[in-house]
Amino acid sequence: MTFLTVGLLLAVGAVAFLGRRTASELRMALDEQTARVMTLERNFGAVLACSRGLANRFENGQRLQQTLQKQLDKLKHQGGDENQLAVQHAMKLIRGGASLDEVKDVCELTAGEAEILESLARHRAVA
């Protein structure tokens, strides 16, 4: 073999070695990318499932809000004005044994209003 042939064989061998190394590096990079894509697909599926769950909860909340609003409207029409409802509620609390402070806080009454209602409740209980 001549010097040129040996040089060519060494060059071809080096290119083949680098080619194999590059191919193996490319395979490894492809495997890593495939793993990342699979992870992203799983994460996307989880986010999608979560958003569906949130949408369902939101819809349920809207339905509940509509139901409660209808009940509130019905109570307003049945029981008269809001003050009458507050007085009725306060009387129930007093008859149930609630303290005047509790009645004031819950029904947003002054101390004098709560005391009058307490007297009225006592008077009705005696009568």
Phi and psi in degrees as a GROMACS rama.xvg file:
@    title "Ramachandran Plot"
@    xaxis  label "Phi"
@    yaxis  label "Psi"
@TYPE xy
-93.2462  167.465  THR-2
-61.1264  -38.0263  PHE-3
-67.4289  -41.0543  LEU-4
-65.9793  -43.8344  THR-5
-62.0912  -40.754  VAL-6
-63.6964  -42.0369  GLY-7
-65.3725  -42.1865  LEU-8
-63.3479  -40.7262  LEU-9
-64.3124  -40.5404  LEU-10
-65.421  -44.3766  ALA-11
-64.1502  -41.6488  VAL-12
-62.8091  -41.0403  GLY-13
-65.9542  -42.3243  ALA-14
-64.197  -41.9615  VAL-15
-64.1045  -42.1849  ALA-16
-62.7272  -46.6301  PHE-17
-65.1361  -36.9149  LEU-18
-63.1576  -43.0881  GLY-19
-65.0543  -41.5042  ARG-20
-65.1078  -43.2942  ARG-21
-65.347  -41.197  THR-22
-63.7927  -41.4319  ALA-23
-68.4468  -37.6711  SER-24
-64.8242  -39.3143  GLU-25
-65.3706  -40.4827  LEU-26
-62.0402  -42.9671  ARG-27
-63.6422  -43.3247  MET-28
-64.3979  -39.7477  ALA-29
-64.544  -41.3628  LEU-30
-62.7868  -41.8222  ASP-31
-63.5457  -43.4629  GLU-32
-63.8513  -40.0965  GLN-33
-62.374  -43.0205  THR-34
-62.8458  -41.4837  ALA-35
-64.2488  -41.8325  ARG-36
-62.6011  -41.9912  VAL-37
-64.241  -40.779  MET-38
-62.701  -44.3863  THR-39
-61.976  -39.6575  LEU-40
-64.0018  -41.0008  GLU-41
-64.8682  -44.5921  ARG-42
-62.9314  -41.8529  ASN-43
-62.6769  -41.2601  PHE-44
-61.6519  -40.7539  GLY-45
-66.2355  -42.3004  ALA-46
-64.2382  -41.329  VAL-47
-63.1346  -44.3622  LEU-48
-62.8597  -40.4256  ALA-49
-64.6127  -42.4354  CYS-50
-66.4395  -34.4958  SER-51
-64.953  -42.3055  ARG-52
-62.1874  -41.9408  GLY-53
-64.7898  -39.3922  LEU-54
-62.9321  -41.298  ALA-55
-63.5477  -43.0051  ASN-56
-64.3677  -40.4009  ARG-57
-62.2014  -44.7693  PHE-58
-62.9458  -42.1189  GLU-59
-62.5035  -40.3223  ASN-60
-63.6299  -40.2724  GLY-61
-64.2189  -43.4671  GLN-62
-62.5877  -42.5559  ARG-63
-63.5362  -42.0557  LEU-64
-61.8797  -42.3123  GLN-65
-64.0992  -41.8844  GLN-66
-62.6698  -45.537  THR-67
-64.8986  -38.4312  LEU-68
-64.1937  -40.3247  GLN-69
-63.1356  -42.6073  LYS-70
-64.1351  -40.8649  GLN-71
-63.7718  -44.4624  LEU-72
-61.2092  -40.9515  ASP-73
-63.719  -43.0302  LYS-74
-63.4423  -39.5234  LEU-75
-62.2613  -40.7446  LYS-76
-73.112  -35.385  HIS-77
-77.0414  -44.5158  GLN-78
-92.4691  -0.121168  GLY-79
91.5923  -146.313  GLY-80
-81.7201  174.073  ASP-81
-67.5429  -33.3919  GLU-82
-63.7752  -40.8997  ASN-83
-63.9275  -41.0035  GLN-84
-63.2753  -39.6053  LEU-85
-64.6972  -41.3253  ALA-86
-64.8427  -44.4401  VAL-87
-60.8609  -42.4832  GLN-88
-65.7214  -42.1866  HIS-89
-62.3353  -41.3497  ALA-90
-63.5554  -39.3332  MET-91
-63.1661  -42.531  LYS-92
-63.3722  -43.6713  LEU-93
-63.8032  -45.5231  ILE-94
-63.4212  -28.7162  ARG-95
-80.2707  -2.97213  GLY-96
95.9737  12.5922  GLY-97
-69.9076  148.245  ALA-98
-74.4519  162.381  SER-99
-62.527  -36.2908  LEU-100
-62.7194  -41.7773  ASP-101
-63.1028  -44.0602  GLU-102
-62.512  -42.6105  VAL-103
-60.9725  -45.974  LYS-104
-67.9481  -46.5477  ASP-105
-69.8068  -42.7727  VAL-106
-96.4733  -0.037596  CYS-107
55.715  52.3259  GLU-108
-107.659  159.044  LEU-109
-79.5238  167.919  THR-110
-61.7708  -41.6866  ALA-111
-62.6553  -43.1889  GLY-112
-62.5152  -43.0601  GLU-113
-64.3475  -39.5393  ALA-114
-66.2669  -40.8097  GLU-115
-61.5329  -44.7179  ILE-116
-64.8171  -36.1552  LEU-117
-65.1237  -42.7602  GLU-118
-62.2927  -42.7781  SER-119
-60.8733  -42.6374  LEU-120
-63.9543  -40.772  ALA-121
-65.0359  -42.7531  ARG-122
-62.4532  -42.6005  HIS-123
-67.3617  -33.6629  ARG-124
-68.5167  -35.294  ALA-125
-75.5669  -36.0304  VAL-126
